[in-house]
Amino acid sequence: MIDLTRNEEALSRNIQKAKENNIIIPTIAQMKDPSLIPDKIKDKLKDVGLWDVNPLNLFRISWKNEQKEKGGLYGSSNYIVLPSELTGVKAKIICMIGKWFPTGCHKVGASFGCLAPRLVTGQFDATYHKAVWPSTGNYCRGGAFNSKLLGADSIAILPAEMSRERFEWLQQIAGEIIATPGCESNVKEIFDKTWELKTTRDDVLIFNQFEEMGNYMWHYNVTGSAIADAFEEMKEEGDRFAGAAFTSGSAGTMASGDYLKVKYPDSKLAVGEALQCSTLLDNGFGGHRIEGIGDKHVPWIHNVKNTDMVIDIDDEDSQRMIRFFNEPKGREFLEKECGVDPAFISNLDYFGISGIANMLCCIKMAKYYELTEHDVLATVMTDSAVMYGSRIKELQDETGEYTSMMAAVDYAKHIASIKTDNMQELTYKDRKRVHNLKYYTWVEQQGRTADELNDLWYDFDGTWGAARNEAKDVDALINEFNERTGLLKNL
């Protein structure tokens, strides 16, 4: 459950700070359905850039933003449908577009889901606390951005080997940046630094995306409904929603799969990870290059009992495809040799590295279940190629000019030859094995209890059900907060 205990003294200070900084907080309902946003807010957004450090951009934490860098309002869910000429499978694959969130990534929503309940209850005192955002890259960007919009100080924690673009942007937004040793799979080092801060400083509040049920709540309600809306909009006669696949990361996005399994009961839910760090598949370990998906642990907020499949992706596939998608010769190959529509090819920069891994998960899932042209799978493009220019340059420096032959080899090896190896359909016992891995991170290292761990498996109503339903309680607190500031009423 999400703790909604109130601290009235700190809450009063937050309300005063909001008044001073003209901060109005959106509700989860408005993020799901932007038509609920007041017209006076929409009028003001017409002069605001998508990445501007402006509290009004809290109202752009939605999958339904207009695709504009400045002044955009709202429309239907942002997504593309992958053509079979690209994927090599008959199934239709919906990819939700993360680029049109503030910061260019949907993690700004997950971090809001963690911060907002603490802010409107007064558990987080914006006049005293620093918000700590442990992350493998994008979550700390979203958290630092939201902190800035809400007038709070922040500390961003991420691995030192993440892309240069992330660090350069954070230097302008975060109050403090801590680079921990290692790469995406070095999550324990992030947790160690977080634990150090938690036990040595009383002016910090930790928003650990891997265990915060606010992350689960936001994705269940907002991302889940946005994917369902996209499917209902694009489906043709005879189509059925077959399932969804998401690389694990914090497992927040997996919550949208829980929503989809409620709405489409026959659908399947798969979790992806890097083959080089096959923790979920076979208790493995190692380092990998699929930026943004931390490994060597199972996130507390992953509802493993509701997960049908584990899919491992070779990080070499995602690396080669990020270059293939962004090189002229790669795009030329797709048009001339594969017959992909040039209009679709222009959308390939919507894919970041983890988005490519998600696409590959869906391809493997479609092949495993022998899906047809009437089956629809869904996933997300967490961020876009904007975050990986330095990585593409590294690949260019490594192998030189990209040629037509290289494009042909990359497509043949890293998409067309994708098989159903390194994946597993989970039985009840398999799911329990994965769930039990949480013990070593969360009970032995992070102060959780074995009873709490068992509750995640046996007490649905008190854990997952509660987190799903608490959005309405959080919204009630947000509405009360806005009423007490008087800012919305006086627009």
C-alpha positions as CSV (number, residue, x, y, z in Angstrom):
1,M,0.0,0.0,0.0
2,I,1.0,3.7,-0.4
3,D,1.4,5.4,2.9
4,L,-1.0,8.4,3.0
5,T,-0.4,9.4,6.7
6,R,-0.5,13.1,7.0
7,N,2.1,15.5,8.6
8,E,0.0,18.7,8.9
9,E,2.9,21.0,9.8
10,A,5.0,20.0,6.8
11,L,2.0,20.0,4.6
12,S,1.2,23.6,5.5
13,R,4.8,24.5,4.6
14,N,4.4,22.7,1.2
15,I,1.2,24.6,0.5
16,Q,2.9,27.9,1.3
17,K,5.8,27.0,-1.0
18,A,3.4,26.1,-3.7
19,K,1.7,29.5,-3.4
20,E,5.0,31.2,-3.7
21,N,6.0,29.3,-6.8
22,N,2.6,29.1,-8.5
23,I,2.5,25.3,-8.4
24,I,-0.8,23.6,-9.2
25,I,-0.6,19.8,-9.1
26,P,-2.4,17.6,-11.7
27,T,-4.4,14.5,-10.7
28,I,-3.8,10.9,-11.9
29,A,-7.2,11.1,-13.5
30,Q,-6.1,14.2,-15.5
31,M,-3.0,12.3,-16.7
32,K,-5.2,9.5,-17.9
33,D,-7.7,11.8,-19.5
34,P,-6.3,15.3,-20.3
35,S,-9.8,16.5,-21.3
36,L,-10.3,16.8,-17.5
37,I,-7.6,19.5,-17.3
38,P,-9.1,23.0,-16.8
39,D,-9.2,25.2,-20.0
40,K,-7.3,27.9,-18.2
41,I,-4.4,25.6,-17.7
42,K,-4.5,24.6,-21.3
43,D,-4.5,28.3,-22.4
44,K,-1.3,28.9,-20.4
45,L,0.4,25.8,-21.8
46,K,0.3,27.3,-25.3
47,D,3.3,29.4,-24.5
48,V,5.3,26.7,-22.6
49,G,8.0,24.4,-24.2
50,L,7.9,20.7,-23.5
51,W,11.2,20.7,-21.6
52,D,10.8,24.1,-19.9
53,V,11.3,24.2,-16.1
54,N,7.8,25.5,-15.6
55,P,5.3,24.0,-13.1
56,L,2.7,24.0,-15.8
57,N,4.6,21.1,-17.4
58,L,3.3,18.9,-14.6
59,F,0.2,18.8,-16.7
60,R,2.1,17.3,-19.6
61,I,2.9,14.1,-17.7
62,S,0.7,12.1,-20.0
63,W,0.9,9.7,-23.0
64,K,-1.5,12.0,-24.8
65,N,0.5,15.1,-25.4
66,E,0.4,16.8,-28.8
67,Q,3.6,16.0,-30.7
68,K,5.1,19.5,-30.4
69,E,8.2,20.9,-28.8
70,K,6.3,24.0,-27.6
71,G,2.8,25.0,-27.0
72,G,1.3,21.5,-27.5
73,L,-2.0,20.4,-25.9
74,Y,-3.5,16.9,-26.1
75,G,-4.8,14.3,-28.4
76,S,-5.1,10.5,-28.4
77,S,-2.4,8.1,-27.1
78,N,1.0,8.6,-28.8
79,Y,2.0,5.3,-30.4
80,I,3.1,3.7,-33.7
81,V,2.3,0.2,-35.0
82,L,5.3,-1.7,-36.3
83,P,4.9,-3.0,-39.9
84,S,5.5,-6.7,-40.5
85,E,8.1,-5.7,-43.2
86,L,10.3,-4.5,-40.3
87,T,9.5,-7.1,-37.6
88,G,9.2,-10.2,-39.8
89,V,6.1,-11.4,-37.8
90,K,2.5,-11.3,-38.7
91,A,1.3,-9.8,-35.3
92,K,0.8,-6.1,-35.0
93,I,3.0,-4.5,-32.4
94,I,2.0,-1.2,-30.7
95,C,4.9,0.9,-29.4
96,M,4.0,3.7,-27.1
97,I,6.1,6.8,-27.7
98,G,7.9,8.2,-24.6
99,K,9.6,11.1,-26.5
100,W,6.6,13.5,-26.0
101,F,6.8,13.5,-22.2
102,P,8.7,16.4,-20.5
103,T,12.4,15.2,-20.4
104,G,11.7,13.0,-23.4
105,C,10.9,9.9,-21.3
106,H,7.9,8.4,-19.5
107,K,9.9,8.1,-16.2
108,V,8.8,11.6,-15.4
109,G,5.4,10.0,-14.7
110,A,6.8,7.2,-12.5
111,S,8.7,9.7,-10.4
112,F,5.6,11.9,-10.1
113,G,3.7,8.8,-8.8
114,C,6.3,8.4,-6.1
115,L,6.7,12.1,-5.1
116,A,3.1,13.5,-5.3
117,P,1.7,11.3,-2.5
118,R,4.5,12.3,-0.1
119,L,4.2,16.0,-1.0
120,V,0.4,16.3,-0.5
121,T,0.5,14.4,2.8
122,G,3.5,16.4,4.1
123,Q,5.7,13.3,4.5
124,F,8.1,15.1,2.2
125,D,8.8,18.6,3.4
126,A,9.8,20.7,0.3
127,T,11.3,23.4,2.6
128,Y,13.7,20.9,4.3
129,H,14.0,17.6,2.5
130,K,16.1,16.8,-0.5
131,A,14.5,14.2,-2.8
132,V,16.8,11.3,-3.6
133,W,16.3,9.6,-6.9
134,P,18.2,6.3,-7.3
135,S,18.2,5.2,-10.9
136,T,19.9,3.6,-13.9
137,G,19.4,6.8,-15.9
138,N,16.0,8.1,-16.8
139,Y,14.1,7.9,-13.5
140,C,16.5,10.3,-11.8
141,R,16.1,12.7,-14.7
142,G,12.3,12.6,-14.3
143,G,12.6,12.9,-10.5
144,A,15.0,15.8,-10.6
145,F,12.8,17.6,-13.2
146,N,9.6,17.1,-11.1
147,S,11.5,18.2,-8.0
148,K,12.5,21.4,-9.8
149,L,9.0,22.0,-10.9
150,L,7.7,21.5,-7.4
151,G,10.3,23.8,-5.9
152,A,12.3,21.1,-4.1
153,D,16.0,20.2,-4.0
154,S,17.1,16.8,-5.5
155,I,19.9,14.3,-5.5
156,A,20.3,12.2,-8.6
157,I,22.0,8.8,-8.3
158,L,23.0,6.8,-11.5
159,P,25.8,4.6,-12.7
160,A,28.9,6.3,-14.0
161,E,28.8,4.4,-17.3
162,M,25.4,5.8,-18.4
163,S,25.3,8.0,-21.6
164,R,26.9,11.4,-21.5
165,E,23.6,13.1,-22.5
166,R,22.0,12.1,-19.2
167,F,24.8,13.7,-17.1
168,E,25.0,16.9,-19.2
169,W,21.2,17.5,-18.8
170,L,21.2,16.6,-15.0
171,Q,23.9,19.2,-14.4
172,Q,21.4,21.9,-15.2
173,I,18.5,20.4,-13.2
174,A,19.6,18.3,-10.2
175,G,20.9,19.9,-7.0
176,E,23.5,17.1,-6.7
177,I,24.6,14.2,-8.9
178,I,26.2,11.0,-7.6
179,A,27.8,8.7,-10.1
180,T,28.1,5.1,-8.7
181,P,30.5,2.5,-10.0
182,G,29.6,0.4,-13.0
183,C,26.9,0.1,-15.7
184,E,23.1,-0.6,-15.9
185,S,23.3,-3.9,-14.0
186,N,25.2,-2.4,-11.0
187,V,22.0,-1.7,-9.1
188,K,23.4,-2.8,-5.7
189,E,26.0,0.0,-5.9
190,I,23.1,2.4,-6.3
191,F,21.3,0.9,-3.4
192,D,24.4,1.0,-1.2
193,K,24.8,4.8,-1.8
194,T,21.1,5.3,-1.1
195,W,21.4,3.4,2.1
196,E,24.4,5.4,3.1
197,L,22.4,8.7,2.6
198,K,19.4,7.3,4.4
199,T,21.4,6.3,7.5
200,T,23.7,9.3,7.7
201,R,21.5,12.3,6.8
202,D,18.1,13.3,8.1
203,D,17.5,15.9,5.4
204,V,16.9,13.4,2.6
205,L,13.9,11.3,1.6
206,I,14.5,8.4,-0.7
207,F,12.2,7.7,-3.7
208,N,13.4,4.3,-4.7
209,Q,11.6,3.5,-7.9
210,F,12.3,-0.2,-7.4
211,E,10.2,-0.4,-4.3
212,E,7.8,2.6,-4.4
213,M,4.2,1.5,-4.9
214,G,3.5,5.0,-6.3
215,N,5.5,3.9,-9.4
216,Y,3.3,0.9,-9.7
217,M,0.1,3.0,-9.2
218,W,1.0,5.5,-11.8
219,H,1.8,3.0,-14.5
220,Y,-1.2,0.8,-13.7
221,N,-3.6,3.6,-14.1
222,V,-2.0,5.9,-16.7
223,T,0.2,3.7,-18.9
224,G,-2.2,0.8,-18.8
225,S,-5.2,2.9,-19.8
226,A,-3.2,4.7,-22.5
227,I,-2.2,1.3,-24.1
228,A,-5.7,0.1,-24.0
229,D,-6.9,3.3,-25.6
230,A,-4.3,2.9,-28.4
231,F,-5.4,-0.7,-29.0
232,E,-9.1,0.3,-29.2
233,E,-8.2,3.1,-31.6
234,M,-6.0,1.0,-34.0
235,K,-7.8,-2.4,-33.9
236,E,-9.5,-3.8,-37.0
237,E,-12.3,-6.3,-37.2
238,G,-11.3,-9.6,-35.8
239,D,-8.3,-8.3,-33.9
240,R,-7.6,-9.3,-30.3
241,F,-5.2,-8.0,-27.7
242,A,-2.7,-10.8,-27.3
243,G,-0.3,-9.4,-24.7
244,A,2.4,-7.0,-23.7
245,A,6.2,-7.2,-23.1
246,F,8.4,-4.8,-21.2
247,T,12.0,-5.0,-20.1
248,S,12.1,-5.0,-16.4
249,G,13.9,-1.9,-15.2
250,S,12.1,-0.8,-12.1
251,A,9.2,-3.0,-13.1
252,G,6.9,0.0,-13.0
253,T,5.8,-0.4,-16.6
254,M,5.0,-4.0,-15.8
255,A,2.1,-2.6,-13.8
256,S,0.5,-1.5,-17.1
257,G,0.5,-5.2,-18.1
258,D,-1.5,-6.0,-14.9
259,Y,-4.1,-3.4,-16.0
260,L,-4.2,-4.9,-19.5
261,K,-4.7,-8.4,-18.2
262,V,-7.7,-7.2,-16.2
263,K,-9.1,-5.5,-19.3
264,Y,-8.2,-8.3,-21.7
265,P,-8.2,-11.5,-19.6
266,D,-6.8,-13.8,-22.3
267,S,-3.7,-11.7,-22.8
268,K,-0.2,-12.6,-21.7
269,L,2.4,-10.5,-20.0
270,A,6.2,-11.0,-20.5
271,V,9.1,-9.4,-18.8
272,G,12.4,-8.8,-20.6
273,E,16.0,-8.6,-19.5
274,A,19.5,-8.6,-20.9
275,L,20.9,-12.0,-21.8
276,Q,24.2,-10.9,-20.4
277,C,22.6,-10.5,-17.0
278,S,19.9,-13.3,-16.9
279,T,18.7,-12.9,-13.4
280,L,15.0,-13.7,-14.0
281,L,15.7,-16.5,-16.4
282,D,18.3,-18.5,-14.6
283,N,19.5,-16.5,-11.5
284,G,22.3,-15.2,-13.6
285,F,24.5,-12.1,-13.2
286,G,26.8,-9.9,-15.3
287,G,27.0,-6.5,-17.0
288,H,25.2,-5.3,-20.1
289,R,24.6,-2.4,-22.4
290,I,20.8,-2.0,-22.6
291,E,20.7,1.4,-20.8
292,G,18.0,2.0,-18.3
293,I,17.2,-1.6,-17.2
294,G,18.9,-2.4,-13.9
295,D,19.5,-6.0,-13.1
296,K,20.9,-8.6,-10.6
297,H,17.8,-8.2,-8.5
298,V,14.0,-8.5,-8.7
299,P,12.2,-5.2,-8.1
300,W,9.9,-5.1,-5.0
301,I,7.1,-3.7,-7.2
302,H,7.2,-6.5,-9.8
303,N,4.0,-8.5,-9.5
304,V,5.8,-11.7,-10.5
305,K,2.8,-13.9,-9.8
306,N,1.0,-12.2,-12.7
307,T,3.9,-12.6,-15.2
308,D,3.6,-15.3,-17.9
309,M,7.0,-15.2,-19.5
310,V,10.7,-14.2,-19.2
311,I,12.4,-13.1,-22.4
312,D,16.2,-12.4,-22.6
313,I,17.6,-10.1,-25.3
314,D,21.2,-10.1,-26.4
315,D,22.5,-6.5,-25.8
316,E,24.4,-6.8,-29.1
317,D,21.1,-6.8,-30.9
318,S,20.0,-3.6,-29.3
319,Q,23.4,-1.9,-29.9
320,R,23.4,-2.8,-33.6
321,M,19.8,-1.8,-34.1
322,I,20.2,1.7,-32.5
323,R,22.9,2.4,-35.2
324,F,21.0,0.7,-38.0
325,F,17.9,2.7,-37.2
326,N,19.8,6.0,-37.2
327,E,22.2,5.6,-40.2
328,P,21.1,6.6,-43.7
329,K,22.2,3.2,-45.1
330,G,20.1,1.4,-42.5
331,R,17.0,3.3,-43.4
332,E,17.7,2.9,-47.1
333,F,17.9,-0.9,-46.6
334,L,14.5,-0.9,-44.8
335,E,12.9,1.0,-47.7
336,K,14.5,-0.7,-50.7
337,E,15.1,-4.2,-49.5
338,C,12.3,-4.7,-46.9
339,G,9.6,-2.5,-48.4
340,V,9.0,-0.5,-45.2
341,D,7.0,2.7,-45.9
342,P,9.3,5.8,-45.8
343,A,6.7,7.6,-43.6
344,F,7.2,4.9,-41.0
345,I,11.0,5.0,-41.3
346,S,10.9,8.7,-40.3
347,N,9.7,7.5,-36.9
348,L,12.7,5.3,-36.1
349,D,14.3,8.0,-34.0
350,Y,11.5,7.4,-31.5
351,F,13.5,4.3,-30.4
352,G,16.0,4.4,-27.6
353,I,18.1,1.4,-26.7
354,S,15.6,0.0,-24.2
355,G,12.8,0.6,-26.7
356,I,14.6,-1.5,-29.3
357,A,15.0,-4.3,-26.6
358,N,11.2,-4.0,-26.0
359,M,10.5,-4.4,-29.7
360,L,12.7,-7.5,-29.8
361,C,10.9,-8.9,-26.8
362,C,7.6,-8.6,-28.7
363,I,9.0,-10.2,-31.8
364,K,10.2,-13.2,-29.8
365,M,6.8,-13.4,-28.0
366,A,5.0,-13.3,-31.3
367,K,7.1,-16.1,-32.7
368,Y,6.8,-18.2,-29.5
369,Y,3.0,-18.0,-29.5
370,E,2.7,-18.2,-33.3
371,L,0.6,-15.1,-33.4
372,T,-1.4,-14.1,-36.5
373,E,-2.2,-10.9,-38.3
374,H,-5.2,-10.5,-35.9
375,D,-3.1,-10.6,-32.8
376,V,-1.8,-7.3,-31.2
377,L,1.0,-7.0,-28.8
378,A,2.1,-3.8,-27.0
379,T,5.2,-2.3,-25.5
380,V,6.8,1.1,-24.8
381,M,9.6,3.2,-26.2
382,T,10.7,4.6,-22.9
383,D,12.8,7.3,-24.4
384,S,14.2,8.1,-27.9
385,A,17.5,8.3,-29.9
386,V,17.9,11.8,-28.5
387,M,19.5,10.2,-25.4
388,Y,22.0,8.1,-27.3
389,G,23.8,10.3,-29.8
390,S,27.1,9.6,-27.9
391,R,26.5,5.9,-28.0
392,I,25.9,6.0,-31.8
393,K,29.1,8.0,-32.2
394,E,31.0,5.4,-30.1
395,L,29.7,2.7,-32.5
396,Q,30.8,4.8,-35.5
397,D,34.2,5.2,-34.1
398,E,34.5,1.5,-33.4
399,T,33.6,0.1,-36.8
400,G,33.9,3.1,-39.2
401,E,31.6,4.2,-42.0
402,Y,28.2,2.4,-42.1
403,T,27.8,0.7,-45.4
404,S,25.0,-1.1,-47.3
405,M,26.6,-4.4,-46.6
406,M,26.8,-3.7,-42.8
407,A,23.1,-2.7,-42.9
408,A,22.2,-6.0,-44.6
409,V,24.1,-8.0,-42.1
410,D,22.7,-6.1,-39.1
411,Y,19.1,-6.6,-40.3
412,A,19.7,-10.3,-41.1
413,K,21.4,-11.1,-37.8
414,H,19.8,-8.8,-35.3
415,I,16.1,-8.8,-36.4
416,A,15.4,-11.4,-39.1
417,S,17.2,-14.1,-37.2
418,I,15.6,-13.5,-33.9
419,K,14.5,-16.9,-32.5
420,T,12.7,-18.2,-29.5
421,D,15.8,-19.1,-27.5
422,N,16.7,-17.7,-24.1
423,M,13.1,-17.4,-23.0
424,Q,10.7,-19.3,-20.7
425,E,7.0,-19.5,-20.2
426,L,6.5,-19.5,-16.4
427,T,4.7,-22.1,-14.4
428,Y,3.5,-21.4,-10.9
429,K,6.7,-22.8,-9.5
430,D,8.8,-20.7,-11.9
431,R,7.1,-17.5,-10.8
432,K,7.6,-18.4,-7.1
433,R,11.3,-18.9,-7.8
434,V,11.6,-15.5,-9.3
435,H,9.6,-13.9,-6.6
436,N,11.7,-15.5,-3.9
437,L,14.8,-13.8,-5.3
438,K,13.4,-10.6,-3.9
439,Y,14.5,-11.9,-0.4
440,Y,18.2,-11.3,-1.0
441,T,17.8,-7.7,-2.0
442,W,14.9,-6.4,0.0
443,V,14.9,-8.4,3.2
444,E,18.7,-9.1,3.7
445,Q,19.8,-5.7,2.4
446,Q,17.0,-3.1,2.4
447,G,15.2,-3.6,5.6
448,R,12.0,-5.3,4.4
449,T,10.5,-8.2,6.4
450,A,9.8,-11.8,5.3
451,D,6.1,-11.2,6.2
452,E,6.0,-8.2,3.8
453,L,7.5,-10.3,1.1
454,N,5.0,-13.1,1.6
455,D,2.2,-10.5,1.5
456,L,3.2,-9.6,-2.1
457,W,2.6,-13.2,-3.0
458,Y,-0.4,-14.2,-0.9
459,D,-2.3,-10.9,0.0
460,F,-3.4,-9.4,-3.3
461,D,-6.0,-7.1,-1.8
462,G,-3.6,-5.6,0.7
463,T,-0.7,-5.1,-1.7
464,W,-1.3,-4.9,-5.5
465,G,-5.1,-4.3,-5.2
466,A,-4.6,-1.5,-2.7
467,A,-1.9,0.2,-4.9
468,R,-4.1,0.0,-7.9
469,N,-7.1,1.6,-6.2
470,E,-5.3,4.3,-4.2
471,A,-5.1,6.6,-7.2
472,K,-8.5,8.0,-6.2
473,D,-7.3,8.7,-2.6
474,V,-4.1,10.4,-3.9
475,D,-6.3,12.5,-6.3
476,A,-8.5,13.6,-3.4
477,L,-5.4,14.8,-1.5
478,I,-4.1,16.6,-4.6
479,N,-7.5,18.3,-5.0
480,E,-7.4,19.4,-1.4
481,F,-3.9,20.6,-1.7
482,N,-4.8,22.8,-4.8
483,E,-7.9,24.1,-3.0
484,R,-5.8,25.2,0.0
485,T,-3.3,27.0,-2.2
486,G,-6.2,28.8,-4.0
487,L,-4.1,29.0,-7.2
488,L,-6.4,26.9,-9.4
489,K,-9.5,28.7,-8.2
490,N,-7.9,32.1,-8.9
491,L,-6.6,31.4,-12.4
